[in-house]
Amino acid sequence: MGILVILATQKSTGDAIPTFIRDVCPIGLSFAQKTSDAAVAALGEDIRNWPDADPVNLQGPAYVGVASMNHPTRPGFLRIRTPLVTGDDSATIAHQTAHLTQDPATLLPQAPDRIGLDKTAPDEESGPLAA
């Protein structure tokens, strides 16, 4: 259906994002952290082996917008810098791309045909997409 899920939190510990979900996310990104434990919660235990990329070292004005990131296609971690996007920039982009959006609810009537679900009326026990 073209839906991308991004899990975002200030503290990616098991009480914020269940570990069985967090541990299957292929890409991790973390801005500055105060402790190594927080960096490990965000990026995994392997960040301890890459001290140059540790987000604990991303403190101070020179590191605003800088994050540490892991990616499944390369070993280790890298630093990335995110660009500054002002409120005016965001409004312009939203206006220029508004025609590209679609309400997901309008796609639902097509979904049962595409994924082989029974299109019978839902009942209280089985829910709207029960087979």
N, CA, C and O atoms as a printed pandas DataFrame, in Angstrom:
     atom_number atom_name residue_name chain_id  residue_number  x_coord  y_coord  z_coord
0              1         N          MET        A               1    0.809   -1.202    0.000
1              2        CA          MET        A               1    0.000    0.000    0.000
2              3         C          MET        A               1    0.847    1.260    0.000
3              4         O          MET        A               1    0.303    2.364   -0.020
4              5         N          GLY        A               2    2.167    1.122    0.022
5              6        CA          GLY        A               2    3.030    2.293   -0.008
6              7         C          GLY        A               2    3.094    3.034    1.303
7              8         O          GLY        A               2    3.240    4.256    1.303
8              9         N          ILE        A               3    2.990    2.344    2.422
9             10        CA          ILE        A               3    3.028    2.993    3.728
10            11         C          ILE        A               3    4.388    2.723    4.360
11            12         O          ILE        A               3    4.835    1.577    4.408
12            13         N          LEU        A               4    5.037    3.759    4.838
13            14        CA          LEU        A               4    6.326    3.657    5.500
14            15         C          LEU        A               4    6.130    4.009    6.966
15            16         O          LEU        A               4    5.550    5.047    7.286
16            17         N          VAL        A               5    6.606    3.161    7.845
17            18        CA          VAL        A               5    6.471    3.400    9.277
18            19         C          VAL        A               5    7.813    3.863    9.827
19            20         O          VAL        A               5    8.845    3.235    9.591
20            21         N          ILE        A               6    7.785    4.955   10.553
21            22        CA          ILE        A               6    8.983    5.463   11.205
22            23         C          ILE        A               6    8.683    5.512   12.697
23            24         O          ILE        A               6    7.770    6.214   13.132
24            25         N          LEU        A               7    9.454    4.764   13.474
25            26        CA          LEU        A               7    9.306    4.789   14.922
26            27         C          LEU        A               7   10.195    5.894   15.457
27            28         O          LEU        A               7   11.414    5.852   15.287
28            29         N          ALA        A               8    9.603    6.866   16.093
29            30        CA          ALA        A               8   10.372    8.007   16.593
30            31         C          ALA        A               8   10.035    8.235   18.058
31            32         O          ALA        A               8    8.866    8.298   18.439
32            33         N          THR        A               9   11.066    8.357   18.866
33            34        CA          THR        A               9   10.883    8.605   20.289
34            35         C          THR        A               9   12.142    9.263   20.824
35            36         O          THR        A               9   13.205    9.160   20.212
36            37         N          GLN        A              10   12.033    9.926   21.943
37            38        CA          GLN        A              10   13.217   10.515   22.546
38            39         C          GLN        A              10   14.017    9.483   23.320
39            40         O          GLN        A              10   15.203    9.683   23.584
40            41         N          LYS        A              11   13.381    8.390   23.681
41            42        CA          LYS        A              11   14.057    7.361   24.468
42            43         C          LYS        A              11   13.616    6.001   23.944
43            44         O          LYS        A              11   12.507    5.555   24.237
44            45         N          SER        A              12   14.471    5.342   23.175
45            46        CA          SER        A              12   14.061    4.096   22.519
46            47         C          SER        A              12   14.336    2.856   23.360
47            48         O          SER        A              12   14.810    1.840   22.851
48            49         N          THR        A              13   14.036    2.948   24.640
49            50        CA          THR        A              13   14.165    1.785   25.514
50            51         C          THR        A              13   12.953    0.877   25.328
51            52         O          THR        A              13   11.982    1.244   24.666
52            53         N          GLY        A              14   13.025   -0.294   25.913
53            54        CA          GLY        A              14   11.969   -1.282   25.763
54            55         C          GLY        A              14   10.611   -0.839   26.288
55            56         O          GLY        A              14    9.591   -1.393   25.878
56            57         N          ASP        A              15   10.569    0.141   27.179
57            58        CA          ASP        A              15    9.267    0.602   27.648
58            59         C          ASP        A              15    8.649    1.631   26.702
59            60         O          ASP        A              15    7.451    1.896   26.797
60            61         N          ALA        A              16    9.425    2.214   25.798
61            62        CA          ALA        A              16    8.893    3.160   24.808
62            63         C          ALA        A              16    8.525    2.451   23.511
63            64         O          ALA        A              16    7.451    2.679   22.953
64            65         N          ILE        A              17    9.422    1.588   23.032
65            66        CA          ILE        A              17    9.183    0.782   21.836
66            67         C          ILE        A              17    9.473   -0.660   22.238
67            68         O          ILE        A              17   10.600   -0.963   22.629
68            69         N          PRO        A              18    8.493   -1.558   22.155
69            70        CA          PRO        A              18    8.760   -2.951   22.537
70            71         C          PRO        A              18    9.998   -3.496   21.817
71            72         O          PRO        A              18   10.162   -3.287   20.615
72            73         N          THR        A              19   10.858   -4.188   22.548
73            74        CA          THR        A              19   12.129   -4.635   21.990
74            75         C          THR        A              19   11.944   -5.573   20.801
75            76         O          THR        A              19   12.772   -5.571   19.890
76            77         N          PHE        A              20   10.877   -6.377   20.786
77            78        CA          PHE        A              20   10.677   -7.275   19.651
78            79         C          PHE        A              20   10.355   -6.501   18.377
79            80         O          PHE        A              20   10.531   -7.037   17.283
80            81         N          ILE        A              21    9.898   -5.277   18.483
81            82        CA          ILE        A              21    9.687   -4.415   17.313
82            83         C          ILE        A              21   10.978   -3.653   17.006
83            84         O          ILE        A              21   11.439   -3.636   15.865
84            85         N          ARG        A              22   11.545   -3.035   18.013
85            86        CA          ARG        A              22   12.762   -2.236   17.830
86            87         C          ARG        A              22   13.893   -3.063   17.225
87            88         O          ARG        A              22   14.641   -2.566   16.383
88            89         N          ASP        A              23   14.024   -4.321   17.647
89            90        CA          ASP        A              23   15.153   -5.145   17.226
90            91         C          ASP        A              23   15.069   -5.616   15.780
91            92         O          ASP        A              23   16.053   -6.135   15.254
92            93         N          VAL        A              24   13.921   -5.451   15.119
93            94        CA          VAL        A              24   13.825   -5.836   13.707
94            95         C          VAL        A              24   13.831   -4.626   12.779
95            96         O          VAL        A              24   13.647   -4.768   11.570
96            97         N          CYS        A              25   14.039   -3.448   13.334
97            98        CA          CYS        A              25   14.157   -2.246   12.504
98            99         C          CYS        A              25   15.546   -2.242   11.869
99           100         O          CYS        A              25   16.544   -2.258   12.590
100          101         N          PRO        A              26   15.636   -2.220   10.540
101          102        CA          PRO        A              26   16.932   -2.350    9.892
102          103         C          PRO        A              26   17.822   -1.106    9.975
103          104         O          PRO        A              26   19.040   -1.214    9.835
104          105         N          ILE        A              27   17.244    0.045   10.196
105          106        CA          ILE        A              27   18.020    1.287   10.230
106          107         C          ILE        A              27   17.773    1.977   11.563
107          108         O          ILE        A              27   16.631    2.090   12.010
108          109         N          GLY        A              28   18.838    2.435   12.191
109          110        CA          GLY        A              28   18.728    3.170   13.436
110          111         C          GLY        A              28   19.409    4.514   13.303
111          112         O          GLY        A              28   20.402    4.650   12.588
112          113         N          LEU        A              29   18.878    5.501   13.991
113          114        CA          LEU        A              29   19.422    6.853   13.926
114          115         C          LEU        A              29   19.296    7.468   15.305
115          116         O          LEU        A              29   18.261    7.329   15.956
116          117         N          SER        A              30   20.328    8.140   15.751
117          118        CA          SER        A              30   20.284    8.781   17.062
118          119         C          SER        A              30   21.028   10.106   17.023
119          120         O          SER        A              30   22.166   10.185   16.560
120          121         N          PHE        A              31   20.368   11.136   17.513
121          122        CA          PHE        A              31   21.031   12.409   17.734
122          123         C          PHE        A              31   21.769   12.302   19.066
123          124         O          PHE        A              31   21.864   11.203   19.612
124          125         N          ALA        A              32   22.285   13.379   19.598
125          126        CA          ALA        A              32   23.110   13.365   20.808
126          127         C          ALA        A              32   22.424   12.614   21.957
127          128         O          ALA        A              32   21.211   12.706   22.148
128          129         N          GLN        A              33   23.222   11.885   22.699
129          130        CA          GLN        A              33   22.767   11.163   23.883
130          131         C          GLN        A              33   23.642   11.571   25.059
131          132         O          GLN        A              33   24.799   11.953   24.882
132          133         N          LYS        A              34   23.082   11.488   26.255
133          134        CA          LYS        A              34   23.867   11.827   27.443
134          135         C          LYS        A              34   24.658   10.642   27.973
135          136         O          LYS        A              34   25.702   10.826   28.599
136          137         N          THR        A              35   24.168    9.419   27.730
137          138        CA          THR        A              35   24.844    8.248   28.280
138          139         C          THR        A              35   25.061    7.187   27.206
139          140         O          THR        A              35   24.363    7.151   26.193
140          141         N          SER        A              36   26.024    6.341   27.449
141          142        CA          SER        A              36   26.266    5.219   26.541
142          143         C          SER        A              36   25.096    4.252   26.539
143          144         O          SER        A              36   24.786    3.657   25.507
144          145         N          ASP        A              37   24.443    4.088   27.683
145          146        CA          ASP        A              37   23.274    3.199   27.749
146          147         C          ASP        A              37   22.157    3.703   26.836
147          148         O          ASP        A              37   21.471    2.909   26.193
148          149         N          ALA        A              38   21.979    5.014   26.780
149          150        CA          ALA        A              38   20.955    5.578   25.890
150          151         C          ALA        A              38   21.339    5.352   24.435
151          152         O          ALA        A              38   20.477    5.072   23.601
152          153         N          ALA        A              39   22.619    5.471   24.126
153          154        CA          ALA        A              39   23.085    5.222   22.760
154          155         C          ALA        A              39   22.859    3.762   22.373
155          156         O          ALA        A              39   22.440    3.474   21.252
156          157         N          VAL        A              40   23.133    2.855   23.286
157          158        CA          VAL        A              40   22.909    1.423   23.034
158          159         C          VAL        A              40   21.418    1.141   22.846
159          160         O          VAL        A              40   21.046    0.351   21.979
160          161         N          ALA        A              41   20.568    1.773   23.643
161          162        CA          ALA        A              41   19.121    1.579   23.494
162          163         C          ALA        A              41   18.650    2.036   22.119
163          164         O          ALA        A              41   17.759    1.427   21.527
164          165         N          ALA        A              42   19.250    3.106   21.616
165          166        CA          ALA        A              42   18.836    3.653   20.323
166          167         C          ALA        A              42   19.427    2.894   19.145
167          168         O          ALA        A              42   18.748    2.684   18.140
168          169         N          LEU        A              43   20.690    2.479   19.259
169          170        CA          LEU        A              43   21.410    1.951   18.098
170          171         C          LEU        A              43   21.858    0.496   18.225
171          172         O          LEU        A              43   22.302   -0.106   17.247
172          173         N          GLY        A              44   21.742   -0.057   19.409
173          174        CA          GLY        A              44   22.172   -1.431   19.611
174          175         C          GLY        A              44   23.555   -1.509   20.224
175          176         O          GLY        A              44   24.314   -0.540   20.227
176          177         N          GLU        A              45   23.857   -2.674   20.738
177          178        CA          GLU        A              45   25.115   -2.912   21.457
178          179         C          GLU        A              45   26.347   -2.627   20.603
179          180         O          GLU        A              45   27.390   -2.255   21.140
180          181         N          ASP        A              46   26.249   -2.790   19.295
181          182        CA          ASP        A              46   27.398   -2.619   18.408
182          183         C          ASP        A              46   27.962   -1.202   18.413
183          184         O          ASP        A              46   29.112   -1.011   18.017
184          185         N          ILE        A              47   27.198   -0.207   18.845
185          186        CA          ILE        A              47   27.706    1.169   18.865
186          187         C          ILE        A              47   28.927    1.282   19.788
187          188         O          ILE        A              47   29.758    2.171   19.604
188          189         N          ARG        A              48   29.040    0.396   20.768
189          190        CA          ARG        A              48   30.196    0.420   21.675
190          191         C          ARG        A              48   31.503    0.130   20.921
191          192         O          ARG        A              48   32.576    0.524   21.377
192          193         N          ASN        A              49   31.420   -0.548   19.786
193          194        CA          ASN        A              49   32.602   -0.880   18.990
194          195         C          ASN        A              49   32.999    0.226   18.021
195          196         O          ASN        A              49   34.000    0.095   17.317
196          197         N          TRP        A              50   32.240    1.301   17.973
197          198        CA          TRP        A              50   32.497    2.405   17.035
198          199         C          TRP        A              50   32.506    3.734   17.808
199          200         O          TRP        A              50   31.599    4.547   17.635
200          201         N          PRO        A              51   33.506    3.961   18.646
201          202        CA          PRO        A              51   33.509    5.158   19.498
202          203         C          PRO        A              51   33.488    6.479   18.729
203          204         O          PRO        A              51   32.985    7.478   19.243
204          205         N          ASP        A              52   34.023    6.503   17.515
205          206        CA          ASP        A              52   34.005    7.751   16.743
206          207         C          ASP        A              52   32.592    8.162   16.342
207          208         O          ASP        A              52   32.334    9.343   16.107
208          209         N          ALA        A              53   31.690    7.211   16.263
209          210        CA          ALA        A              53   30.318    7.516   15.857
210          211         C          ALA        A              53   29.356    7.572   17.038
211          212         O          ALA        A              53   28.167    7.830   16.847
212          213         N          ASP        A              54   29.840    7.337   18.246
213          214        CA          ASP        A              54   28.981    7.297   19.431
214          215         C          ASP        A              54   28.235    8.625   19.595
215          216         O          ASP        A              54   28.872    9.678   19.636
216          217         N          PRO        A              55   26.901    8.601   19.690
217          218        CA          PRO        A              55   26.142    9.846   19.834
218          219         C          PRO        A              55   26.400   10.588   21.147
219          220         O          PRO        A              55   25.977   11.735   21.294
220          221         N          VAL        A              56   27.081    9.962   22.096
221          222        CA          VAL        A              56   27.468   10.666   23.318
222          223         C          VAL        A              56   28.441   11.793   22.984
223          224         O          VAL        A              56   28.527   12.784   23.710
224          225         N          ASN        A              57   29.176   11.635   21.875
225          226        CA          ASN        A              57   30.155   12.647   21.474
226          227         C          ASN        A              57   29.550   13.775   20.629
227          228         O          ASN        A              57   30.279   14.655   20.171
228          229         N          LEU        A              58   28.266   13.760   20.424
229          230        CA          LEU        A              58   27.632   14.768   19.566
230          231         C          LEU        A              58   27.053   15.913   20.398
231          232         O          LEU        A              58   25.898   16.296   20.211
232          233         N          GLN        A              59   27.834   16.446   21.291
233          234        CA          GLN        A              59   27.392   17.522   22.177
234          235         C          GLN        A              59   27.911   18.859   21.670
235          236         O          GLN        A              59   29.001   18.926   21.101
236          237         N          GLY        A              60   27.151   19.912   21.869
237          238        CA          GLY        A              60   27.605   21.257   21.545
238          239         C          GLY        A              60   27.056   21.787   20.239
239          240         O          GLY        A              60   26.507   21.035   19.434
240          241         N          PRO        A              61   27.204   23.086   20.031
241          242        CA          PRO        A              61   26.641   23.754   18.863
242          243         C          PRO        A              61   27.138   23.222   17.520
243          244         O          PRO        A              61   26.408   23.275   16.530
244          245         N          ALA        A              62   28.356   22.716   17.474
245          246        CA          ALA        A              62   28.898   22.218   16.203
246          247         C          ALA        A              62   28.171   20.960   15.722
247          248         O          ALA        A              62   28.272   20.586   14.553
248          249         N          TYR        A              63   27.441   20.313   16.626
249          250        CA          TYR        A              63   26.788   19.054   16.277
250          251         C          TYR        A              63   25.269   19.165   16.156
251          252         O          TYR        A              63   24.581   18.146   16.098
252          253         N          VAL        A              64   24.743   20.379   16.119
253          254        CA          VAL        A              64   23.300   20.542   15.914
254          255         C          VAL        A              64   22.942   19.958   14.554
255          256         O          VAL        A              64   23.538   20.323   13.541
256          257         N          GLY        A              65   21.977   19.057   14.531
257          258        CA          GLY        A              65   21.556   18.425   13.282
258          259         C          GLY        A              65   22.378   17.213   12.882
259          260         O          GLY        A              65   22.131   16.625   11.829
260          261         N          VAL        A              66   23.362   16.821   13.710
261          262        CA          VAL        A              66   24.211   15.662   13.400
262          263         C          VAL        A              66   23.692   14.457   14.173
263          264         O          VAL        A              66   23.337   14.564   15.347
264          265         N          ALA        A              67   23.653   13.312   13.503
265          266        CA          ALA        A              67   23.193   12.071   14.126
266          267         C          ALA        A              67   24.119   10.930   13.735
267          268         O          ALA        A              67   24.816   10.998   12.722
268          269         N          SER        A              68   24.117    9.886   14.547
269          270        CA          SER        A              68   24.801    8.637   14.221
270          271         C          SER        A              68   23.766    7.684   13.653
271          272         O          SER        A              68   22.624    7.633   14.111
272          273         N          MET        A              69   24.187    6.930   12.646
273          274        CA          MET        A              69   23.235    6.063   11.947
274          275         C          MET        A              69   23.894    4.739   11.593
275          276         O          MET        A              69   25.068    4.689   11.225
276          277         N          ASN        A              70   23.117    3.671   11.712
277          278        CA          ASN        A              70   23.584    2.393   11.185
278          279         C          ASN        A              70   22.708    2.031   10.000
279          280         O          ASN        A              70   21.553    2.450    9.917
280          281         N          HIS        A              71   23.260    1.256    9.092
281          282        CA          HIS        A              71   22.530    0.859    7.890
282          283         C          HIS        A              71   22.885   -0.579    7.582
283          284         O          HIS        A              71   24.048   -0.962    7.705
284          285         N          PRO        A              72   21.914   -1.388    7.185
285          286        CA          PRO        A              72   22.187   -2.817    6.993
286          287         C          PRO        A              72   23.123   -3.137    5.829
287          288         O          PRO        A              72   23.627   -4.258    5.753
288          289         N          THR        A              73   23.368   -2.207    4.936
289          290        CA          THR        A              73   24.208   -2.507    3.776
290          291         C          THR        A              73   25.686   -2.179    3.989
291          292         O          THR        A              73   26.504   -2.404    3.097
292          293         N          ARG        A              74   26.032   -1.650    5.160
293          294        CA          ARG        A              74   27.438   -1.328    5.416
294          295         C          ARG        A              74   27.765   -1.584    6.880
295          296         O          ARG        A              74   26.898   -1.448    7.744
296          297         N          PRO        A              75   29.003   -1.951    7.163
297          298        CA          PRO        A              75   29.381   -2.208    8.557
298          299         C          PRO        A              75   29.518   -0.913    9.337
299          300         O          PRO        A              75   29.800    0.142    8.770
300          301         N          GLY        A              76   29.317   -1.006   10.626
301          302        CA          GLY        A              76   29.548    0.124   11.512
302          303         C          GLY        A              76   28.478    1.192   11.454
303          304         O          GLY        A              76   27.323    0.937   11.114
304          305         N          PHE        A              77   28.894    2.383   11.794
305          306        CA          PHE        A              77   28.000    3.531   11.902
306          307         C          PHE        A              77   28.603    4.714   11.162
307          308         O          PHE        A              77   29.816    4.772   10.965
308          309         N          LEU        A              78   27.788    5.627   10.764
309          310        CA          LEU        A              78   28.278    6.842   10.139
310          311         C          LEU        A              78   27.562    8.029   10.739
311          312         O          LEU        A              78   26.482    7.895   11.312
312          313         N          ARG        A              79   28.167    9.182   10.604
313          314        CA          ARG        A              79   27.518   10.416   11.043
314          315         C          ARG        A              79   26.853   11.061    9.838
315          316         O          ARG        A              79   27.407   11.093    8.739
316          317         N          ILE        A              80   25.670   11.564   10.069
317          318        CA          ILE        A              80   24.961   12.301    9.025
318          319         C          ILE        A              80   24.569   13.661    9.582
319          320         O          ILE        A              80   24.382   13.814   10.789
320          321         N          ARG        A              81   24.447   14.632    8.713
321          322        CA          ARG        A              81   23.971   15.955    9.128
322          323         C          ARG        A              81   22.661   16.220    8.409
323          324         O          ARG        A              81   22.585   16.143    7.183
324          325         N          THR        A              82   21.637   16.532    9.180
325          326        CA          THR        A              82   20.337   16.845    8.602
326          327         C          THR        A              82   20.278   18.337    8.308
327          328         O          THR        A              82   20.774   19.139    9.100
328          329         N          PRO        A              83   19.687   18.719    7.199
329          330        CA          PRO        A              83   19.631   20.146    6.861
330          331         C          PRO        A              83   18.601   20.881    7.715
331          332         O          PRO        A              83   17.630   20.294    8.192
332          333         N          LEU        A              84   18.834   22.156    7.890
333          334        CA          LEU        A              84   17.860   22.993    8.578
334          335         C          LEU        A              84   16.697   23.257    7.630
335          336         O          LEU        A              84   16.891   23.733    6.512
336          337         N          VAL        A              85   15.498   22.948    8.083
337          338        CA          VAL        A              85   14.291   23.223    7.313
338          339         C          VAL        A              85   13.445   24.166    8.163
339          340         O          VAL        A              85   12.954   23.785    9.226
340          341         N          THR        A              86   13.281   25.385    7.692
341          342        CA          THR        A              86   12.518   26.382    8.448
342          343         C          THR        A              86   11.026   26.103    8.335
343          344         O          THR        A              86   10.595   25.307    7.501
344          345         N          GLY        A              87   10.256   26.754    9.165
345          346        CA          GLY        A              87    8.806   26.631    9.092
346          347         C          GLY        A              87    8.269   27.082    7.744
347          348         O          GLY        A              87    7.345   26.476    7.202
348          349         N          ASP        A              88    8.852   28.149    7.204
349          350        CA          ASP        A              88    8.433   28.615    5.880
350          351         C          ASP        A              88    8.758   27.583    4.798
351          352         O          ASP        A              88    7.954   27.346    3.896
352          353         N          ASP        A              89    9.947   26.970    4.897
353          354        CA          ASP        A              89   10.307   25.911    3.944
354          355         C          ASP        A              89    9.304   24.759    4.014
355          356         O          ASP        A              89    8.846   24.263    2.985
356          357         N          SER        A              90    8.969   24.343    5.225
357          358        CA          SER        A              90    8.023   23.238    5.408
358          359         C          SER        A              90    6.660   23.566    4.812
359          360         O          SER        A              90    6.044   22.722    4.161
360          361         N          ALA        A              91    6.192   24.783    5.034
361          362        CA          ALA        A              91    4.891   25.190    4.496
362          363         C          ALA        A              91    4.906   25.192    2.969
363          364         O          ALA        A              91    3.939   24.762    2.340
364          365         N          THR        A              92    5.981   25.666    2.378
365          366        CA          THR        A              92    6.107   25.684    0.916
366          367         C          THR        A              92    6.091   24.269    0.348
367          368         O          THR        A              92    5.379   23.984   -0.615
368          369         N          ILE        A              93    6.875   23.397    0.948
369          370        CA          ILE        A              93    6.927   22.005    0.481
370          371         C          ILE        A              93    5.564   21.335    0.635
371          372         O          ILE        A              93    5.112   20.638   -0.273
372          373         N          ALA        A              94    4.905   21.539    1.777
373          374        CA          ALA        A              94    3.585   20.941    1.998
374          375         C          ALA        A              94    2.588   21.431    0.954
375          376         O          ALA        A              94    1.801   20.643    0.428
376          377         N          HIS        A              95    2.617   22.710    0.656
377          378        CA          HIS        A              95    1.702   23.277   -0.343
378          379         C          HIS        A              95    1.993   22.705   -1.731
379          380         O          HIS        A              95    1.068   22.351   -2.462
380          381         N          GLN        A              96    3.254   22.614   -2.091
381          382        CA          GLN        A              96    3.630   22.148   -3.430
382          383         C          GLN        A              96    3.387   20.654   -3.639
383          384         O          GLN        A              96    3.256   20.203   -4.777
384          385         N          THR        A              97    3.326   19.892   -2.564
385          386        CA          THR        A              97    3.152   18.444   -2.707
386          387         C          THR        A              97    1.792   17.942   -2.221
387          388         O          THR        A              97    1.549   16.735   -2.209
388          389         N          ALA        A              98    0.917   18.843   -1.826
389          390        CA          ALA        A              98   -0.388   18.445   -1.290
390          391         C          ALA        A              98   -1.180   17.598   -2.284
391          392         O          ALA        A              98   -1.946   16.729   -1.868
392          393         N          HIS        A              99   -1.017   17.828   -3.567
393          394        CA          HIS        A              99   -1.754   17.074   -4.579
394          395         C          HIS        A              99   -1.300   15.611   -4.663
395          396         O          HIS        A              99   -1.970   14.794   -5.296
396          397         N          LEU        A             100   -0.190   15.281   -4.044
397          398        CA          LEU        A             100    0.332   13.912   -4.083
398          399         C          LEU        A             100   -0.236   13.024   -2.980
399          400         O          LEU        A             100    0.033   11.823   -2.955
400          401         N          THR        A             101   -1.007   13.593   -2.082
401          402        CA          THR        A             101   -1.535   12.819   -0.959
402          403         C          THR        A             101   -2.873   12.185   -1.308
403          404         O          THR        A             101   -3.581   12.634   -2.209
404          405         N          GLN        A             102   -3.194   11.144   -0.580
405          406        CA          GLN        A             102   -4.487   10.493   -0.734
406          407         C          GLN        A             102   -4.911    9.963    0.624
407          408         O          GLN        A             102   -4.088    9.444    1.378
408          409         N          ASP        A             103   -6.169   10.089    0.932
409          410        CA          ASP        A             103   -6.704    9.576    2.185
410          411         C          ASP        A             103   -6.642    8.053    2.150
411          412         O          ASP        A             103   -7.251    7.448    1.268
412          413         N          PRO        A             104   -5.918    7.402    3.089
413          414        CA          PRO        A             104   -5.825    5.938    3.075
414          415         C          PRO        A             104   -7.185    5.247    3.124
415          416         O          PRO        A             104   -7.324    4.130    2.625
416          417         N          ALA        A             105   -8.186    5.888    3.713
417          418        CA          ALA        A             105   -9.514    5.275    3.788
418          419         C          ALA        A             105  -10.103    5.052    2.395
419          420         O          ALA        A             105  -10.906    4.139    2.204
420          421         N          THR        A             106   -9.714    5.875    1.424
421          422        CA          THR        A             106  -10.233    5.675    0.067
422          423         C          THR        A             106   -9.619    4.447   -0.597
423          424         O          THR        A             106  -10.155    3.944   -1.585
424          425         N          LEU        A             107   -8.510    3.966   -0.069
425          426        CA          LEU        A             107   -7.860    2.781   -0.614
426          427         C          LEU        A             107   -8.419    1.491   -0.025
427          428         O          LEU        A             107   -8.256    0.426   -0.619
428          429         N          LEU        A             108   -9.069    1.564    1.119
429          430        CA          LEU        A             108   -9.539    0.361    1.797
430          431         C          LEU        A             108  -10.520   -0.474    0.985
431          432         O          LEU        A             108  -10.419   -1.700    1.030
432          433         N          PRO        A             109  -11.456    0.102    0.250
433          434        CA          PRO        A             109  -12.360   -0.754   -0.529
434          435         C          PRO        A             109  -11.623   -1.620   -1.548
435          436         O          PRO        A             109  -12.130   -2.672   -1.937
436          437         N          GLN        A             110  -10.434   -1.196   -1.990
437          438        CA          GLN        A             110   -9.645   -1.967   -2.944
438          439         C          GLN        A             110   -8.807   -3.039   -2.259
439          440         O          GLN        A             110   -8.429   -4.021   -2.899
440          441         N          ALA        A             111   -8.513   -2.876   -0.996
441          442        CA          ALA        A             111   -7.589   -3.762   -0.298
442          443         C          ALA        A             111   -8.016   -5.226   -0.287
443          444         O          ALA        A             111   -7.171   -6.082   -0.552
444          445         N          PRO        A             112   -9.273   -5.572    0.002
445          446        CA          PRO        A             112   -9.615   -6.999    0.046
446          447         C          PRO        A             112   -9.328   -7.722   -1.272
447          448         O          PRO        A             112   -8.886   -8.871   -1.249
448          449         N          ASP        A             113   -9.566   -7.084   -2.413
449          450        CA          ASP        A             113   -9.267   -7.715   -3.701
450          451         C          ASP        A             113   -7.769   -7.942   -3.870
451          452         O          ASP        A             113   -7.349   -8.970   -4.400
452          453         N          ARG        A             114   -6.972   -6.991   -3.422
453          454        CA          ARG        A             114   -5.528   -7.070   -3.635
454          455         C          ARG        A             114   -4.842   -8.083   -2.732
455          456         O          ARG        A             114   -3.833   -8.674   -3.115
456          457         N          ILE        A             115   -5.380   -8.285   -1.543
457          458        CA          ILE        A             115   -4.700   -9.200   -0.623
458          459         C          ILE        A             115   -5.529  -10.451   -0.332
459          460         O          ILE        A             115   -5.215  -11.196    0.597
460          461         N          GLY        A             116   -6.578  -10.688   -1.112
461          462        CA          GLY        A             116   -7.331  -11.930   -1.026
462          463         C          GLY        A             116   -8.218  -12.079    0.188
463          464         O          GLY        A             116   -8.448  -13.202    0.639
464          465         N          LEU        A             117   -8.723  -10.989    0.733
465          466        CA          LEU        A             117   -9.602  -11.079    1.890
466          467         C          LEU        A             117  -11.061  -11.163    1.468
467          468         O          LEU        A             117  -11.453  -10.658    0.416
468          469         N          ASP        A             118  -11.848  -11.806    2.306
469          470        CA          ASP        A             118  -13.289  -11.912    2.101
470          471         C          ASP        A             118  -13.893  -10.526    2.325
471          472         O          ASP        A             118  -13.603   -9.879    3.332
472          473         N          LYS        A             119  -14.734  -10.066    1.389
473          474        CA          LYS        A             119  -15.292   -8.717    1.477
474          475         C          LYS        A             119  -16.652   -8.700    2.156
475          476         O          LYS        A             119  -17.385   -7.722    2.009
476          477         N          THR        A             120  -17.016   -9.743    2.891
477          478        CA          THR        A             120  -18.318   -9.756    3.545
478          479         C          THR        A             120  -18.356   -8.700    4.625
479          480         O          THR        A             120  -17.315   -8.222    5.073
480          481         N          ALA        A             121  -19.543   -8.340    5.039
481          482        CA          ALA        A             121  -19.714   -7.299    6.046
482          483         C          ALA        A             121  -19.039   -7.718    7.345
483          484         O          ALA        A             121  -19.128   -8.881    7.740
484          485         N          PRO        A             122  -18.377   -6.801    8.001
485          486        CA          PRO        A             122  -17.711   -7.134    9.261
486          487         C          PRO        A             122  -18.717   -7.357   10.369
487          488         O          PRO        A             122  -19.809   -6.790   10.359
488          489         N          ASP        A             123  -18.337   -8.186   11.320
489          490        CA          ASP        A             123  -19.164   -8.356   12.501
490          491         C          ASP        A             123  -18.360   -7.916   13.696
491          492         O          ASP        A             123  -17.161   -7.667   13.573
492          493         N          GLU        A             124  -18.988   -7.814   14.850
493          494        CA          GLU        A             124  -18.319   -7.274   16.030
494          495         C          GLU        A             124  -17.154   -8.140   16.493
495          496         O          GLU        A             124  -16.187   -7.624   17.054
496          497         N          GLU        A             125  -17.233   -9.456   16.266
497          498        CA          GLU        A             125  -16.186  -10.346   16.778
498          499         C          GLU        A             125  -14.951  -10.375   15.886
499          500         O          GLU        A             125  -13.828  -10.437   16.386
500          501         N          SER        A             126  -15.148  -10.331   14.565
501          502        CA          SER        A             126  -14.020  -10.572   13.692
502          503         C          SER        A             126  -13.374   -9.302   13.132
503          504         O          SER        A             126  -12.247   -9.374   12.643
504          505         N          GLY        A             127  -14.010   -8.190   13.181
505          506        CA          GLY        A             127  -13.417   -6.958   12.702
506          507         C          GLY        A             127  -13.615   -6.759   11.219
507          508         O          GLY        A             127  -14.166   -7.638   10.556
508          509         N          PRO        A             128  -13.184   -5.630   10.671
509          510        CA          PRO        A             128  -13.498   -5.249    9.291
510          511         C          PRO        A             128  -12.766   -6.024    8.210
511          512         O          PRO        A             128  -13.245   -6.076    7.077
512          513         N          LEU        A             129  -11.612   -6.635    8.518
513          514        CA          LEU        A             129  -10.873   -7.325    7.469
514          515         C          LEU        A             129  -10.754   -8.816    7.725
515          516         O          LEU        A             129   -9.829   -9.459    7.228
516          517         N          ALA        A             130  -11.669   -9.366    8.485
517          518        CA          ALA        A             130  -11.593  -10.796    8.800
518          519         C          ALA        A             130  -11.881  -11.632    7.565
519          520         O          ALA        A             130  -12.692  -11.247    6.723
520          521         N          ALA        A             131  -11.234  -12.747    7.462
521          522        CA          ALA        A             131  -11.432  -13.637    6.307
522          523         C          ALA        A             131  -12.518  -14.650    6.632
523          524         O          ALA        A             131  -12.843  -15.495    5.797
